[in-house]
Amino acid sequence: MPLKPKSLAARLLLASALLLPVFLGLSGYMLDLAFQRSLLAAEQERLNTHVYLLLAAAELQGDTLWLPEQLTEPRFGQVDSGLYGFITNMQHAEIWRSASAGLLTAVPDIPEVISPGQTGFETVQLSNTQFYLFYYDVAWESDQNKVQNYRFAVLHEQTEFRAELAAYRGQLGWLLGSVGFLLIIAQTLIMRWGLRPLSTLADHLRSVEQGQTTRLEGQYPREIQPVTDNLNRVLHAERTQRERYRHTLADLAHSLKTPLAVMRGALNDNNNTPTPLLDEQLTRMDQIISHQLQRAVVSSSTRPGQRVDVHMVIERLSNALQKIHSGKQVEIIKHYDAAAYFHGDEPDLLEMLGNILENAFKYGTEKIQVTVEENDRTLTIMIADDGPGIAEDMQTQILKRGARADTARPGHGIGLAVAVDIISSYQGSLEIRQSEMGGAEFVIVLPRLN
């Protein structure tokens, strides 16, 4: 399966990296082709000029065409200069060659019929050397009114042409490479500027998740503004629904608390002693209703996604529990970063940690250890004591509502179940294991919001 970049910027850069060489390659090919045509046109024009110089220097003396030894173009007089001149008659017999062509053993073979006014520009090969050939056919009238047809031809080696073309290609390649590099940099900067609103939106969403704000603020481009408006509406609807849920829970708790009190009072007024089972169930119902009522009332003022200082909550709970269990003189050992945060409602954190810390104080003898570990993904809270511990077969059972490992101590067995419910609502987990101090260790793992 082909690799698909997950980043929008990476996708755009990858597309540019694939398309830019194609575009620059086609541009380079067209520029190179245009330059070659320009060079050929210039070469043809130069050779045409040389032919005109030979025509200007030629004189007909009798029936013989004569040219001076020293011509206007000095390269015609330099042996092996790369510029050579020839004159042939109607039978294609050579009647003159420049001094520079003295080493050439061959004569350009142009079989076409000489026709006055005809010109030609071709590529020929003589002695394994490539030349450009330009010729011009003329009719020359002698003093005796006799007309002779001649062909003036100029040969020029392609060495200069190829060197000039190679130099141009080198400069063109360097230029296109530099342009491509600069275009990639420019496109990267443009993409960063163009995608900046998305980064801003991500930062604002992170602020909402962490409880620093309740809505997305600021103005966004037209393409993104509808998204932010819809997200704000969703956030508002979520808050409204959550408040409605809390109010409904509070109303339900109030509605059940009164009939429950009436039932208990009716039993006492009739001098009837409730059976232990009935008394236990009434007490459990009263505790559950009180707990849910407290959550609904206290949490109604808490913003969704609020950041709660774990250190402060543990300090508050520890101080309160040490006063309640002052007779035991329990030492609390703390290992955690004071900057650790819980992303949620403070009453929820108080409830879950309070239940577990209360059990640690209840069953611990001398020491309780609280450890908080935080990373980019999770918040882990470990609470251990030096009490008798919990049997392995009971570690899962006591997390169920109403289950208790020690029936001799007061309690109704719903504290840990409530803590499990709260932890589960935050997609977390609670594990019980043997602590290094010999007692039980409760490990709470909560996912962090990045």
Residue, then its C-alpha position, 0 to 999 in steps of 0.5 A: m500500500p502506498l505511503k500517505p502522509k498524514s500532514l497537509a503540509a507534507r502532502l503539499l510538499l510531496a506533490s510539489a516535489l513530484l510536480l516541480p521537477v516535471f515542470l522545470g524539466l519541460s521549461g528547461y527543454m523548451l528553453d534549450l530548444a529555443f536557444q538552439r534555434s537562436l544559435l542556428a539562426a545566428e550561425q546562419e546569419r554569420l555564414n551568410t555575411h562571410v559569403y557576402l564578404l567573399l562576393a564583395a572581394a571576388e573579381l572576374q578577370g576574363d573567364t577566371l574568377w579571382l580573389p585576393e590573398q588577404l580577405t576582410e575576414p582574417r580566419f580565411g587566411q589562417v590554416d585550420s582556423g575552422l572557417y573555410g571558403f570554397i567556390t565551385n562552378m556549374q560542374h561542381a569543380e572547385i575553382w577556389r578555396s581559402a588558405s585556411a582550407g589547405l589541409l582539407t582533403a575533401v570538398p563539400d559534396i552538394p549535388e543540387v543544380i546551381s541556380p542563381g539566387q539559391t541559398g542553403f544551410e546544412t550540416v555536413q561531415l568532412s574528415n570526421t568533423q561536423f561543419y555548418l555549410f552555407y552556400y549562395d549561387v550566383a550568375w556572373e557576367s563577363d566582359q564578353n557578355k558571357v554568363q558563368n554560374y558559381r557557388f560560393a560556400v562557407l564551412h564553419e566547424q561546430t566546435e564553437f557552437r557546441a561549446e556555447l550550447a554546453a555552457y548555456r545548458g550548464q548555466l540553465g541547469w544551475l539556474l533551474g536548480s536554484v529556482g526549484f530550491l527557492l520555490i520549495i522554500a517559498q512554498t514551505l513558507i507560504m504553506r506555513w502562513g496559509l495553514r497557520p489558522l489551522s494551528t491556531l484552531a488546534d491550540h484553541l481546541r487544546s485550551v478548551e480540552q484543558g479547561q482554560t476556556t469554554r469556546l473557540e475565540g477569534q476570527y478565522p478565514r472564511e473557509i474555517q469560520p463555519v467549522t469553528d462556529n459549529l464547534n462552538r455550537v456543539l460545545h454549548a450544546e454539550r454544556t447545556q446537556r451536562e447542566r440539564y443532566r446535573h439538574t435532573l440528577a439533583d431533582l431525582a436525588h431530592s425526590l427519592k430522599t424525602p420518601l426514603a426518610v418517610m419510610r424510615g420514620a414510619l418504621n420508627d413511629n410504629n415501634n417496629t425494628p427494621t430487619p438487619l437486611l432492610d436497615e442495611q438496604l435503607t442505609r445504602m439507598d440513603q448513602i447513594i442518594s446523598h453521594q449523587l446529590q452532592r456530586a450534582v450540587v457541587s459539580s454544577s459550578t465546575r466547567p467541563g475540562q477543568r484542570v485540577d491541581v492533584h497536589m492540592v487535592i491530596e493535601r486537603l484530603s490528607n489533612a482531613l483524614q489525619k485529623i479523623h484518624s489522629g489516634k493512629q499517627v499515620e505517616i504519609i510519604k509523598h512522591y510526585d510532581a507538584a505541577a501534576y494536573f487532573h483534567g476533569d471535575e474537582p469533585d470527581l477527583l475528591e471522591m475517587l481519591g477520598n474513598i481510596l485514601e480513607n481505606a488506606f487510613k482505615y487499614g494502614t498501621e503506620k505508613i501510607q505512600v502516595t505516588v503521582e507519575e505524569n507523562d504525555r499520555t497518562l496520569t498515574i496515582m498510586i496509593a499504598d499502605d502497610g496494612p494487612g493487604i487484600a487477598e488476590d481472589m478478593q482484589t477484583q471482587i471488592l471493586k463491585r458495589g456492596a462487596r467488602a473484604d472486611t465485614a468487621r469494620p464499619g461501612h457499606g462497600i460502595g466507596l470503591a465502586v463509586a471510585v471505579d464508576i468515576i474512573s471509568s467515566y474518564q476512560g481510566s482504570l483502577e488496579i489493586r496489587q500488593s504494595e512493597m510495604g506489605g499492604a494493598e496498593f491502588v493504582i489509578v491510571l487516567p488518560r491525559l488530554n493533549 
